[in-house]
Amino acid sequence: MEKKPRIYSSFEEIELDLKILKLEREIHAQKIKMGFEKTGENLRPMNLLRDYIGEGNGTTLSMIEQIVKFILQFALKKSEEKE
């Protein structure tokens, strides 16, 4: 779908269109940035786990969080003992 070239009758019209295009570009850039941020959040381990288990199953997720914390604390203590 081709756009017909616009015929401007004044510099003010050109300036207005340039301002609109600049704002549209900034909006698109923000949408891309927000998309990257959301993707980063979705790829965090706990969010991946939440998606896998399902958000409606909060007790299972809470139990898994506690197990993961316990394992991490245990591993940390073991590594400190070796030093």
Secondary structure, 3 states (H helix, E strand, C coil): CCCCCCCCCCHHHHHHHHHHHHHHHHHHHHHHHHHHHHHHHHCCHHHHHHHHHCCCCHHHHHHHHHHHHHHHHHHHHHHHHHC
